[in-house]
Amino acid sequence: MIVHYIIKNGRVVRTNPFCPRCGEGVFMADKGEWWSCGKCGDRYHKIYFKNQLARQSSVSSLSKNT
């Protein structure tokens, strides 16, 4: 059974990212060093998503300070 999300502290936590091209609702498959979309076939290196999360957290922290 594939688990795409877990419930932690009463909140839903996604275990895999959504496909940037297909949008929310289409999960990426874990293929070792890559995330792969089963719908459109796009592949992204896992470092790509780590960089995206780092950018989002830095932007959100800047917006909270202003």
PDB file of N, CA, C and O in Angstrom:
ATOM      1  N   MET A   1       0.836  -1.182   0.000  1.00  0.00           N
ATOM      2  CA  MET A   1       0.000   0.000   0.000  1.00  0.00           C
ATOM      3  C   MET A   1       0.880   1.244   0.000  1.00  0.00           C
ATOM      4  O   MET A   1       1.815   1.352   0.793  1.00  0.00           O
ATOM      5  N   ILE A   2       0.582   2.159  -0.873  1.00  0.00           N
ATOM      6  CA  ILE A   2       1.336   3.404  -0.975  1.00  0.00           C
ATOM      7  C   ILE A   2       0.656   4.447  -0.098  1.00  0.00           C
ATOM      8  O   ILE A   2      -0.554   4.651  -0.192  1.00  0.00           O
ATOM      9  N   VAL A   3       1.433   5.101   0.748  1.00  0.00           N
ATOM     10  CA  VAL A   3       0.902   6.126   1.639  1.00  0.00           C
ATOM     11  C   VAL A   3       1.389   7.483   1.148  1.00  0.00           C
ATOM     12  O   VAL A   3       2.584   7.777   1.183  1.00  0.00           O
ATOM     13  N   HIS A   4       0.443   8.311   0.687  1.00  0.00           N
ATOM     14  CA  HIS A   4       0.789   9.638   0.182  1.00  0.00           C
ATOM     15  C   HIS A   4       0.703  10.706   1.265  1.00  0.00           C
ATOM     16  O   HIS A   4       1.219  11.811   1.098  1.00  0.00           O
ATOM     17  N   TYR A   5       0.051  10.372   2.376  1.00  0.00           N
ATOM     18  CA  TYR A   5      -0.047  11.330   3.480  1.00  0.00           C
ATOM     19  C   TYR A   5      -0.223  10.568   4.785  1.00  0.00           C
ATOM     20  O   TYR A   5      -0.655   9.415   4.803  1.00  0.00           O
ATOM     21  N   ILE A   6       0.126  11.245   5.880  1.00  0.00           N
ATOM     22  CA  ILE A   6      -0.089  10.701   7.220  1.00  0.00           C
ATOM     23  C   ILE A   6      -0.780  11.769   8.052  1.00  0.00           C
ATOM     24  O   ILE A   6      -0.729  12.953   7.716  1.00  0.00           O
ATOM     25  N   ILE A   7      -1.410  11.365   9.110  1.00  0.00           N
ATOM     26  CA  ILE A   7      -2.041  12.324  10.025  1.00  0.00           C
ATOM     27  C   ILE A   7      -1.161  12.433  11.247  1.00  0.00           C
ATOM     28  O   ILE A   7      -0.931  11.451  11.953  1.00  0.00           O
ATOM     29  N   LYS A   8      -0.665  13.645  11.494  1.00  0.00           N
ATOM     30  CA  LYS A   8       0.263  13.892  12.595  1.00  0.00           C
ATOM     31  C   LYS A   8      -0.240  15.101  13.381  1.00  0.00           C
ATOM     32  O   LYS A   8      -0.408  16.186  12.823  1.00  0.00           O
ATOM     33  N   ASN A   9      -0.474  14.911  14.655  1.00  0.00           N
ATOM     34  CA  ASN A   9      -0.982  15.967  15.533  1.00  0.00           C
ATOM     35  C   ASN A   9      -2.286  16.561  15.011  1.00  0.00           C
ATOM     36  O   ASN A   9      -2.517  17.764  15.126  1.00  0.00           O
ATOM     37  N   GLY A  10      -3.137  15.710  14.435  1.00  0.00           N
ATOM     38  CA  GLY A  10      -4.423  16.182  13.941  1.00  0.00           C
ATOM     39  C   GLY A  10      -4.366  16.901  12.612  1.00  0.00           C
ATOM     40  O   GLY A  10      -5.375  17.454  12.174  1.00  0.00           O
ATOM     41  N   ARG A  11      -3.214  16.911  11.953  1.00  0.00           N
ATOM     42  CA  ARG A  11      -3.063  17.588  10.659  1.00  0.00           C
ATOM     43  C   ARG A  11      -2.597  16.583   9.611  1.00  0.00           C
ATOM     44  O   ARG A  11      -1.910  15.615   9.937  1.00  0.00           O
ATOM     45  N   VAL A  12      -2.967  16.810   8.364  1.00  0.00           N
ATOM     46  CA  VAL A  12      -2.544  15.955   7.265  1.00  0.00           C
ATOM     47  C   VAL A  12      -1.175  16.423   6.788  1.00  0.00           C
ATOM     48  O   VAL A  12      -0.980  17.603   6.495  1.00  0.00           O
ATOM     49  N   VAL A  13      -0.225  15.489   6.711  1.00  0.00           N
ATOM     50  CA  VAL A  13       1.133  15.785   6.256  1.00  0.00           C
ATOM     51  C   VAL A  13       1.399  14.941   5.021  1.00  0.00           C
ATOM     52  O   VAL A  13       1.310  13.715   5.074  1.00  0.00           O
ATOM     53  N   ARG A  14       1.727  15.594   3.898  1.00  0.00           N
ATOM     54  CA  ARG A  14       2.021  14.866   2.666  1.00  0.00           C
ATOM     55  C   ARG A  14       3.394  14.221   2.773  1.00  0.00           C
ATOM     56  O   ARG A  14       4.330  14.834   3.286  1.00  0.00           O
ATOM     57  N   THR A  15       3.521  12.985   2.291  1.00  0.00           N
ATOM     58  CA  THR A  15       4.818  12.313   2.297  1.00  0.00           C
ATOM     59  C   THR A  15       5.551  12.510   0.976  1.00  0.00           C
ATOM     60  O   THR A  15       6.779  12.433   0.938  1.00  0.00           O
ATOM     61  N   ASN A  16       4.825  12.760  -0.100  1.00  0.00           N
ATOM     62  CA  ASN A  16       5.417  13.014  -1.416  1.00  0.00           C
ATOM     63  C   ASN A  16       4.929  14.372  -1.917  1.00  0.00           C
ATOM     64  O   ASN A  16       3.818  14.784  -1.583  1.00  0.00           O
ATOM     65  N   PRO A  17       5.736  15.070  -2.709  1.00  0.00           N
ATOM     66  CA  PRO A  17       5.300  16.369  -3.225  1.00  0.00           C
ATOM     67  C   PRO A  17       4.298  16.212  -4.361  1.00  0.00           C
ATOM     68  O   PRO A  17       4.180  15.140  -4.953  1.00  0.00           O
ATOM     69  N   PHE A  18       3.579  17.286  -4.659  1.00  0.00           N
ATOM     70  CA  PHE A  18       2.714  17.324  -5.830  1.00  0.00           C
ATOM     71  C   PHE A  18       3.569  17.633  -7.051  1.00  0.00           C
ATOM     72  O   PHE A  18       4.648  18.211  -6.928  1.00  0.00           O
ATOM     73  N   CYS A  19       3.092  17.252  -8.218  1.00  0.00           N
ATOM     74  CA  CYS A  19       3.794  17.547  -9.466  1.00  0.00           C
ATOM     75  C   CYS A  19       3.651  19.038  -9.767  1.00  0.00           C
ATOM     76  O   CYS A  19       2.530  19.549  -9.781  1.00  0.00           O
ATOM     77  N   PRO A  20       4.759  19.753 -10.008  1.00  0.00           N
ATOM     78  CA  PRO A  20       4.669  21.189 -10.308  1.00  0.00           C
ATOM     79  C   PRO A  20       3.928  21.467 -11.616  1.00  0.00           C
ATOM     80  O   PRO A  20       3.294  22.513 -11.755  1.00  0.00           O
ATOM     81  N   ARG A  21       3.999  20.558 -12.556  1.00  0.00           N
ATOM     82  CA  ARG A  21       3.366  20.751 -13.858  1.00  0.00           C
ATOM     83  C   ARG A  21       1.871  20.432 -13.815  1.00  0.00           C
ATOM     84  O   ARG A  21       1.066  21.186 -14.363  1.00  0.00           O
ATOM     85  N   CYS A  22       1.489  19.327 -13.172  1.00  0.00           N
ATOM     86  CA  CYS A  22       0.084  18.879 -13.132  1.00  0.00           C
ATOM     87  C   CYS A  22      -0.711  19.590 -12.049  1.00  0.00           C
ATOM     88  O   CYS A  22      -1.925  19.744 -12.181  1.00  0.00           O
ATOM     89  N   GLY A  23      -0.056  20.024 -10.988  1.00  0.00           N
ATOM     90  CA  GLY A  23      -0.740  20.752  -9.930  1.00  0.00           C
ATOM     91  C   GLY A  23      -1.137  19.876  -8.759  1.00  0.00           C
ATOM     92  O   GLY A  23      -0.771  18.704  -8.677  1.00  0.00           O
ATOM     93  N   GLU A  24      -1.894  20.478  -7.856  1.00  0.00           N
ATOM     94  CA  GLU A  24      -2.289  19.780  -6.639  1.00  0.00           C
ATOM     95  C   GLU A  24      -3.178  18.595  -6.959  1.00  0.00           C
ATOM     96  O   GLU A  24      -4.022  18.649  -7.853  1.00  0.00           O
ATOM     97  N   GLY A  25      -2.969  17.524  -6.210  1.00  0.00           N
ATOM     98  CA  GLY A  25      -3.754  16.311  -6.387  1.00  0.00           C
ATOM     99  C   GLY A  25      -3.021  15.211  -7.128  1.00  0.00           C
ATOM    100  O   GLY A  25      -3.439  14.054  -7.088  1.00  0.00           O
ATOM    101  N   VAL A  26      -1.919  15.555  -7.812  1.00  0.00           N
ATOM    102  CA  VAL A  26      -1.131  14.559  -8.528  1.00  0.00           C
ATOM    103  C   VAL A  26       0.193  14.414  -7.797  1.00  0.00           C
ATOM    104  O   VAL A  26       1.058  15.286  -7.877  1.00  0.00           O
ATOM    105  N   PHE A  27       0.343  13.307  -7.085  1.00  0.00           N
ATOM    106  CA  PHE A  27       1.541  13.082  -6.299  1.00  0.00           C
ATOM    107  C   PHE A  27       2.679  12.573  -7.167  1.00  0.00           C
ATOM    108  O   PHE A  27       2.457  11.911  -8.180  1.00  0.00           O
ATOM    109  N   MET A  28       3.901  12.891  -6.757  1.00  0.00           N
ATOM    110  CA  MET A  28       5.097  12.385  -7.417  1.00  0.00           C
ATOM    111  C   MET A  28       5.473  11.047  -6.775  1.00  0.00           C
ATOM    112  O   MET A  28       5.256  10.839  -5.582  1.00  0.00           O
ATOM    113  N   ALA A  29       6.039  10.142  -7.584  1.00  0.00           N
ATOM    114  CA  ALA A  29       6.492   8.846  -7.088  1.00  0.00           C
ATOM    115  C   ALA A  29       7.961   8.939  -6.692  1.00  0.00           C
ATOM    116  O   ALA A  29       8.747   9.619  -7.352  1.00  0.00           O
ATOM    117  N   ASP A  30       8.322   8.261  -5.625  1.00  0.00           N
ATOM    118  CA  ASP A  30       9.702   8.254  -5.143  1.00  0.00           C
ATOM    119  C   ASP A  30      10.492   7.210  -5.923  1.00  0.00           C
ATOM    120  O   ASP A  30      10.211   6.016  -5.822  1.00  0.00           O
ATOM    121  N   LYS A  31      11.478   7.651  -6.700  1.00  0.00           N
ATOM    122  CA  LYS A  31      12.306   6.754  -7.509  1.00  0.00           C
ATOM    123  C   LYS A  31      13.779   6.894  -7.134  1.00  0.00           C
ATOM    124  O   LYS A  31      14.621   7.113  -8.005  1.00  0.00           O
ATOM    125  N   GLY A  32      14.092   6.771  -5.853  1.00  0.00           N
ATOM    126  CA  GLY A  32      15.476   6.885  -5.396  1.00  0.00           C
ATOM    127  C   GLY A  32      15.900   8.334  -5.284  1.00  0.00           C
ATOM    128  O   GLY A  32      15.455   9.038  -4.378  1.00  0.00           O
ATOM    129  N   GLU A  33      16.750   8.794  -6.185  1.00  0.00           N
ATOM    130  CA  GLU A  33      17.214  10.188  -6.170  1.00  0.00           C
ATOM    131  C   GLU A  33      16.270  11.124  -6.907  1.00  0.00           C
ATOM    132  O   GLU A  33      16.492  12.335  -6.926  1.00  0.00           O
ATOM    133  N   TRP A  34      15.209  10.579  -7.519  1.00  0.00           N
ATOM    134  CA  TRP A  34      14.309  11.361  -8.348  1.00  0.00           C
ATOM    135  C   TRP A  34      12.881  11.274  -7.844  1.00  0.00           C
ATOM    136  O   TRP A  34      12.491  10.293  -7.211  1.00  0.00           O
ATOM    137  N   TRP A  35      12.099  12.319  -8.133  1.00  0.00           N
ATOM    138  CA  TRP A  35      10.651  12.274  -8.001  1.00  0.00           C
ATOM    139  C   TRP A  35      10.119  12.191  -9.424  1.00  0.00           C
ATOM    140  O   TRP A  35      10.573  12.932 -10.296  1.00  0.00           O
ATOM    141  N   SER A  36       9.171  11.307  -9.671  1.00  0.00           N
ATOM    142  CA  SER A  36       8.636  11.096 -11.014  1.00  0.00           C
ATOM    143  C   SER A  36       7.118  11.213 -10.985  1.00  0.00           C
ATOM    144  O   SER A  36       6.468  10.689 -10.081  1.00  0.00           O
ATOM    145  N   CYS A  37       6.552  11.903 -11.982  1.00  0.00           N
ATOM    146  CA  CYS A  37       5.105  12.053 -12.079  1.00  0.00           C
ATOM    147  C   CYS A  37       4.552  10.947 -12.966  1.00  0.00           C
ATOM    148  O   CYS A  37       5.046  10.736 -14.074  1.00  0.00           O
ATOM    149  N   GLY A  38       3.536  10.241 -12.493  1.00  0.00           N
ATOM    150  CA  GLY A  38       2.930   9.174 -13.262  1.00  0.00           C
ATOM    151  C   GLY A  38       1.977   9.677 -14.325  1.00  0.00           C
ATOM    152  O   GLY A  38       1.638   8.940 -15.251  1.00  0.00           O
ATOM    153  N   LYS A  39       1.533  10.933 -14.207  1.00  0.00           N
ATOM    154  CA  LYS A  39       0.575  11.463 -15.172  1.00  0.00           C
ATOM    155  C   LYS A  39       1.271  12.069 -16.388  1.00  0.00           C
ATOM    156  O   LYS A  39       0.968  11.705 -17.524  1.00  0.00           O
ATOM    157  N   CYS A  40       2.204  12.993 -16.151  1.00  0.00           N
ATOM    158  CA  CYS A  40       2.849  13.684 -17.280  1.00  0.00           C
ATOM    159  C   CYS A  40       4.236  13.136 -17.596  1.00  0.00           C
ATOM    160  O   CYS A  40       4.776  13.407 -18.668  1.00  0.00           O
ATOM    161  N   GLY A  41       4.822  12.363 -16.668  1.00  0.00           N
ATOM    162  CA  GLY A  41       6.126  11.761 -16.927  1.00  0.00           C
ATOM    163  C   GLY A  41       7.320  12.621 -16.558  1.00  0.00           C
ATOM    164  O   GLY A  41       8.461  12.197 -16.741  1.00  0.00           O
ATOM    165  N   ASP A  42       7.083  13.822 -16.040  1.00  0.00           N
ATOM    166  CA  ASP A  42       8.204  14.682 -15.640  1.00  0.00           C
ATOM    167  C   ASP A  42       8.979  14.048 -14.494  1.00  0.00           C
ATOM    168  O   ASP A  42       8.411  13.363 -13.643  1.00  0.00           O
ATOM    169  N   ARG A  43      10.294  14.289 -14.488  1.00  0.00           N
ATOM    170  CA  ARG A  43      11.158  13.807 -13.409  1.00  0.00           C
ATOM    171  C   ARG A  43      11.921  15.002 -12.845  1.00  0.00           C
ATOM    172  O   ARG A  43      12.378  15.869 -13.590  1.00  0.00           O
ATOM    173  N   TYR A  44      12.052  15.034 -11.535  1.00  0.00           N
ATOM    174  CA  TYR A  44      12.778  16.102 -10.856  1.00  0.00           C
ATOM    175  C   TYR A  44      13.727  15.471  -9.852  1.00  0.00           C
ATOM    176  O   TYR A  44      13.360  14.540  -9.135  1.00  0.00           O
ATOM    177  N   HIS A  45      14.934  15.979  -9.808  1.00  0.00           N
ATOM    178  CA  HIS A  45      15.888  15.513  -8.812  1.00  0.00           C
ATOM    179  C   HIS A  45      15.414  15.999  -7.449  1.00  0.00           C
ATOM    180  O   HIS A  45      14.845  17.085  -7.343  1.00  0.00           O
ATOM    181  N   LYS A  46      15.640  15.219  -6.422  1.00  0.00           N
ATOM    182  CA  LYS A  46      15.149  15.577  -5.089  1.00  0.00           C
ATOM    183  C   LYS A  46      15.751  16.872  -4.573  1.00  0.00           C
ATOM    184  O   LYS A  46      15.134  17.550  -3.751  1.00  0.00           O
ATOM    185  N   ILE A  47      16.937  17.229  -5.034  1.00  0.00           N
ATOM    186  CA  ILE A  47      17.556  18.499  -4.627  1.00  0.00           C
ATOM    187  C   ILE A  47      16.707  19.678  -5.084  1.00  0.00           C
ATOM    188  O   ILE A  47      16.667  20.708  -4.412  1.00  0.00           O
ATOM    189  N   TYR A  48      16.024  19.537  -6.229  1.00  0.00           N
ATOM    190  CA  TYR A  48      15.147  20.595  -6.745  1.00  0.00           C
ATOM    191  C   TYR A  48      14.079  20.943  -5.718  1.00  0.00           C
ATOM    192  O   TYR A  48      13.840  22.122  -5.455  1.00  0.00           O
ATOM    193  N   PHE A  49      13.436  19.941  -5.134  1.00  0.00           N
ATOM    194  CA  PHE A  49      12.377  20.195  -4.168  1.00  0.00           C
ATOM    195  C   PHE A  49      12.939  20.727  -2.850  1.00  0.00           C
ATOM    196  O   PHE A  49      12.276  21.521  -2.184  1.00  0.00           O
ATOM    197  N   LYS A  50      14.132  20.314  -2.462  1.00  0.00           N
ATOM    198  CA  LYS A  50      14.754  20.873  -1.257  1.00  0.00           C
ATOM    199  C   LYS A  50      15.023  22.351  -1.441  1.00  0.00           C
ATOM    200  O   LYS A  50      14.802  23.138  -0.521  1.00  0.00           O
ATOM    201  N   ASN A  51      15.500  22.748  -2.629  1.00  0.00           N
ATOM    202  CA  ASN A  51      15.750  24.157  -2.919  1.00  0.00           C
ATOM    203  C   ASN A  51      14.451  24.950  -2.951  1.00  0.00           C
ATOM    204  O   ASN A  51      14.414  26.084  -2.472  1.00  0.00           O
ATOM    205  N   GLN A  52      13.383  24.377  -3.507  1.00  0.00           N
ATOM    206  CA  GLN A  52      12.095  25.047  -3.551  1.00  0.00           C
ATOM    207  C   GLN A  52      11.567  25.300  -2.145  1.00  0.00           C
ATOM    208  O   GLN A  52      11.064  26.387  -1.861  1.00  0.00           O
ATOM    209  N   LEU A  53      11.676  24.314  -1.264  1.00  0.00           N
ATOM    210  CA  LEU A  53      11.208  24.479   0.113  1.00  0.00           C
ATOM    211  C   LEU A  53      12.024  25.534   0.850  1.00  0.00           C
ATOM    212  O   LEU A  53      11.472  26.298   1.642  1.00  0.00           O
ATOM    213  N   ALA A  54      13.325  25.586   0.601  1.00  0.00           N
ATOM    214  CA  ALA A  54      14.172  26.585   1.247  1.00  0.00           C
ATOM    215  C   ALA A  54      13.778  27.983   0.795  1.00  0.00           C
ATOM    216  O   ALA A  54      13.741  28.909   1.605  1.00  0.00           O
ATOM    217  N   ARG A  55      13.486  28.144  -0.485  1.00  0.00           N
ATOM    218  CA  ARG A  55      13.067  29.459  -0.995  1.00  0.00           C
ATOM    219  C   ARG A  55      11.735  29.874  -0.406  1.00  0.00           C
ATOM    220  O   ARG A  55      11.561  31.029  -0.018  1.00  0.00           O
ATOM    221  N   GLN A  56      10.782  28.934  -0.334  1.00  0.00           N
ATOM    222  CA  GLN A  56       9.471  29.259   0.210  1.00  0.00           C
ATOM    223  C   GLN A  56       9.561  29.667   1.670  1.00  0.00           C
ATOM    224  O   GLN A  56       8.879  30.602   2.087  1.00  0.00           O
ATOM    225  N   SER A  57      10.384  28.990   2.453  1.00  0.00           N
ATOM    226  CA  SER A  57      10.499  29.326   3.864  1.00  0.00           C
ATOM    227  C   SER A  57      11.180  30.676   4.048  1.00  0.00           C
ATOM    228  O   SER A  57      10.826  31.420   4.963  1.00  0.00           O
ATOM    229  N   SER A  58      12.154  31.011   3.196  1.00  0.00           N
ATOM    230  CA  SER A  58      12.817  32.307   3.331  1.00  0.00           C
ATOM    231  C   SER A  58      11.885  33.439   2.917  1.00  0.00           C
ATOM    232  O   SER A  58      11.918  34.512   3.519  1.00  0.00           O
ATOM    233  N   VAL A  59      11.054  33.218   1.898  1.00  0.00           N
ATOM    234  CA  VAL A  59      10.103  34.243   1.466  1.00  0.00           C
ATOM    235  C   VAL A  59       9.028  34.434   2.520  1.00  0.00           C
ATOM    236  O   VAL A  59       8.648  35.570   2.807  1.00  0.00           O
ATOM    237  N   SER A  60       8.530  33.352   3.106  1.00  0.00           N
ATOM    238  CA  SER A  60       7.483  33.481   4.129  1.00  0.00           C
ATOM    239  C   SER A  60       8.024  34.156   5.383  1.00  0.00           C
ATOM    240  O   SER A  60       7.294  34.896   6.042  1.00  0.00           O
ATOM    241  N   SER A  61       9.284  33.919   5.727  1.00  0.00           N
ATOM    242  CA  SER A  61       9.849  34.573   6.901  1.00  0.00           C
ATOM    243  C   SER A  61      10.056  36.059   6.645  1.00  0.00           C
ATOM    244  O   SER A  61       9.932  36.866   7.567  1.00  0.00           O
ATOM    245  N   LEU A  62      10.371  36.435   5.404  1.00  0.00           N
ATOM    246  CA  LEU A  62      10.524  37.844   5.067  1.00  0.00           C
ATOM    247  C   LEU A  62       9.168  38.552   5.105  1.00  0.00           C
ATOM    248  O   LEU A  62       9.080  39.690   5.566  1.00  0.00           O
ATOM    249  N   SER A  63       8.114  37.893   4.625  1.00  0.00           N
ATOM    250  CA  SER A  63       6.811  38.526   4.621  1.00  0.00           C
ATOM    251  C   SER A  63       6.269  38.682   6.032  1.00  0.00           C
ATOM    252  O   SER A  63       5.503  39.611   6.286  1.00  0.00           O
ATOM    253  N   LYS A  64       6.639  37.804   6.962  1.00  0.00           N
ATOM    254  CA  LYS A  64       6.187  37.924   8.352  1.00  0.00           C
ATOM    255  C   LYS A  64       6.862  39.101   9.052  1.00  0.00           C
ATOM    256  O   LYS A  64       6.295  39.684   9.975  1.00  0.00           O
ATOM    257  N   ASN A  65       8.069  39.449   8.615  1.00  0.00           N
ATOM    258  CA  ASN A  65       8.804  40.541   9.256  1.00  0.00           C
ATOM    259  C   ASN A  65       8.317  41.905   8.836  1.00  0.00           C
ATOM    260  O   ASN A  65       8.579  42.890   9.527  1.00  0.00           O
ATOM    261  N   THR A  66       7.603  41.994   7.699  1.00  0.00           N
ATOM    262  CA  THR A  66       7.147  43.322   7.218  1.00  0.00           C
ATOM    263  C   THR A  66       5.738  43.598   7.590  1.00  0.00           C
ATOM    264  O   THR A  66       5.210  44.661   7.264  1.00  0.00           O
TER     265      THR A  66
END
